Amino acid sequence: MAEVNAVTDETFEQVVLNADRPIIVDFWATWCGPCRMVAPELEKLANKYSGSIDVVKMDVDANPGVSQALQIMTLPTIAFFRPGQPPMAVVGAMPAEQFEARFGLSQYAKAKTS
């Protein structure tokens, strides 16, 4: 089972911006109800794409620097960072399948071996 780790203002550049593979970042806060709804959906993606895409979360209240720099104004904001490309983001809770479609994640699916 893949783990959804937390990143901070101090670790964001190393973990996310310098990542050698795509990474999904969940910008959330403890007081945000929809953020709690989206967490299990992102865990599904972390498990499905384990080894191909990393999934992390950032508490914007505890780490305001990155969220202010990226102008994260609404929660939850889910951002998809790909090495060498600008990030893509969606706002709001939705099923894992919708995140897959919005971010084009199917290209990162590992081939099933029988």
N, C-alpha and C positions, 0 to 999 in steps of 0.2 A: 504494500500500500504506500503510495507516494505521500509525502508530508508537505503541507503548505506552511512554509516558514515565514517568519516576520522579518521585514527589513526596516531599517531606521534611516534617519537623515544621514547618519555617519556611514552606513553600509550600502546605501542605495547606489552610489556610483559604481562601486566594486561589483556588487551582486547583479544589478540590473543593467546599467549602462555599459559595463565592460563584459557582459555575459557573452559566451561563445555560441549560445543557442537562444532561440526565442524564449521570452518570459512574459507571463501574464501577471500584472500587478493589480491587486484589489485594494483601492484606497477606501478606507472605511473608518467608522468611529463607533464606540461602544453604545452611544445613545441612538444610533441609526437603526430603526426597525428593518427597513429593506436590506440593510447590510447583513443582518443576521439571516435573512432569507436567501441571499445570494451565496453565502459561505458554503453550504453543502453542494451547490451546483459547481462551484469552482473546485471543490474536492473531487467531484466526478471527473472533471477535466484533468486534474493533476494525476489521477489514477490512470485514466485512458491514455494520456500522452506522456506518461512517465518515461524518462530517458530521451524524449524528443523536445518537450517544452516544460519549463519550470513554472510553478505557480507560487507567488508570494503575496503577502498582505502587508499593508502599511497603515497603522493607526495615525490618522492625520492630526488628531489632537495631541498626541505624544510626540509627533514628528512634523511640525508645521513648515519646516524649511522647504522640503521637496514639493509638498502640495502647493505651497504658495508660488514657488518657482515655476511649476507646471500649470498654474492657474486652475487648480482643482477647486471648483466652486460648489459642486453638487455631489452628494453621496447616495449610493455608492457609485464611484467611477471605476470602471474596469479598463485598464490600459494594456495594450499588446505591444511589446517592444521586440523588434527584430534587429539583429546586428546589421549596422550600416544603413538602416532605413528609419524614417520618422515613425514615432509611435502612433497607433490608432487607439481610439477610446470610445467607449459607450457608457451611458449613464443609466442607472436603474437596475433593478433586479429582473432577471429573466432566466429561463431554463438553460441548462448547459448547451443544448442543441442550438439555441439562438446565438450564444457566444461563438460556437463553432462556425456557424454560417457567417456571422458578421466579420470574424477575423480570418476566415478561410483556413481553419485549422486542419481540414481533412488532408491537406497536402503533407502534414507532418505525422499522419498516422503510420504506425509501423505495419508492415505487411504481416498478416497472420500466417504462421507456418503450421502445417498439419503433421 
